Amino acid sequence: MAWIGDYEIRMRAAAPTKAAEQPLFTIGMFDHDAQRFIDSRACYSLSEGAATFEAFLLMAEPVAGAPH
C-alpha cells in the first residue's frame, strides 16, 4: 500500500478464524531495516482499515533527529 523510508505498510487477506465475525483484511507495518513487523491489525470494515492506514502513516513519517 505504501513505502515510507524503511517502512512498508502491507494489506493482506485475513486468515480465517473460528470467531463469529471475520475480519475483511489485515494491515501490517514492516520495518525493512530491522527485518520485522512493527504492528499488525485485523480490520472488520473499510473505515477501520482507513483509520489503521492513517495511524501507520503517522508512525512511519520521519521525525527529525529521531531513530526509528
WOKAUR-V947590 format. One record per residue. N is the residue number from 1. RES is the residue in one small letter. OMEGA is omega in whole degrees, -180 to 180 (none if undefined). BURIAL is 1 if it has 16 or more other ideal C-beta (glycine too) atoms within 10 Angstrom, else 0. D_CENTER is the distance of its C-alpha to the mean C-alpha in Angstrom with 1 decimal. Layout:
# WOKAUR-V947590
n=N res=RES omega=OMEGA burial=BURIAL d_center=D_CENTER
n=N res=RES omega=OMEGA burial=BURIAL d_center=D_CENTER
This chain:
# WOKAUR-V947590
n=1 res=m omega=-179 burial=0 d_center=9.2
n=2 res=a omega=177 burial=0 d_center=9.7
n=3 res=w omega=-179 burial=0 d_center=11.1
n=4 res=i omega=-177 burial=0 d_center=12.2
n=5 res=g omega=179 burial=0 d_center=14.7
n=6 res=d omega=-175 burial=0 d_center=13.6
n=7 res=y omega=175 burial=1 d_center=9.8
n=8 res=e omega=176 burial=1 d_center=8.1
n=9 res=i omega=-175 burial=1 d_center=5.0
n=10 res=r omega=175 burial=0 d_center=5.9
n=11 res=m omega=-178 burial=0 d_center=7.0
n=12 res=r omega=173 burial=0 d_center=9.6
n=13 res=a omega=180 burial=0 d_center=12.6
n=14 res=a omega=175 burial=0 d_center=12.7
n=15 res=a omega=180 burial=0 d_center=15.3
n=16 res=p omega=177 burial=0 d_center=18.4
n=17 res=t omega=177 burial=0 d_center=19.4
n=18 res=k omega=180 burial=0 d_center=22.8
n=19 res=a omega=180 burial=0 d_center=21.6
n=20 res=a omega=180 burial=0 d_center=23.4
n=21 res=e omega=-178 burial=0 d_center=20.3
n=22 res=q omega=175 burial=0 d_center=17.8
n=23 res=p omega=177 burial=1 d_center=14.2
n=24 res=l omega=-177 burial=0 d_center=13.9
n=25 res=f omega=173 burial=1 d_center=10.7
n=26 res=t omega=174 burial=1 d_center=7.4
n=27 res=i omega=-180 burial=1 d_center=3.8
n=28 res=g omega=178 burial=1 d_center=2.9
n=29 res=m omega=-176 burial=1 d_center=3.9
n=30 res=f omega=177 burial=1 d_center=7.5
n=31 res=d omega=-178 burial=1 d_center=10.6
n=32 res=h omega=179 burial=0 d_center=13.4
n=33 res=d omega=-179 burial=0 d_center=16.1
n=34 res=a omega=-178 burial=0 d_center=15.7
n=35 res=q omega=177 burial=0 d_center=14.6
n=36 res=r omega=175 burial=0 d_center=12.2
n=37 res=f omega=178 burial=0 d_center=8.7
n=38 res=i omega=-177 burial=1 d_center=8.1
n=39 res=d omega=176 burial=0 d_center=6.1
n=40 res=s omega=-178 burial=0 d_center=5.1
n=41 res=r omega=173 burial=1 d_center=6.5
n=42 res=a omega=-178 burial=1 d_center=9.2
n=43 res=c omega=-177 burial=1 d_center=10.1
n=44 res=y omega=177 burial=0 d_center=13.9
n=45 res=s omega=178 burial=0 d_center=14.5
n=46 res=l omega=-180 burial=0 d_center=13.6
n=47 res=s omega=176 burial=0 d_center=14.0
n=48 res=e omega=177 burial=1 d_center=11.6
n=49 res=g omega=179 burial=1 d_center=8.9
n=50 res=a omega=179 burial=0 d_center=10.3
n=51 res=a omega=178 burial=0 d_center=10.3
n=52 res=t omega=178 burial=1 d_center=6.7
n=53 res=f omega=179 burial=1 d_center=6.2
n=54 res=e omega=179 burial=0 d_center=9.2
n=55 res=a omega=179 burial=0 d_center=8.3
n=56 res=f omega=176 burial=1 d_center=5.7
n=57 res=l omega=179 burial=0 d_center=8.6
n=58 res=l omega=179 burial=0 d_center=11.0
n=59 res=m omega=-175 burial=0 d_center=9.8
n=60 res=a omega=-179 burial=1 d_center=10.1
n=61 res=e omega=-179 burial=0 d_center=13.4
n=62 res=p omega=175 burial=0 d_center=16.3
n=63 res=v omega=-175 burial=0 d_center=18.6
n=64 res=a omega=175 burial=0 d_center=22.2
n=65 res=g omega=-177 burial=0 d_center=23.5
n=66 res=a omega=175 burial=0 d_center=20.7
n=67 res=p omega=179 burial=0 d_center=19.4
n=68 res=h omega=none burial=0 d_center=15.7
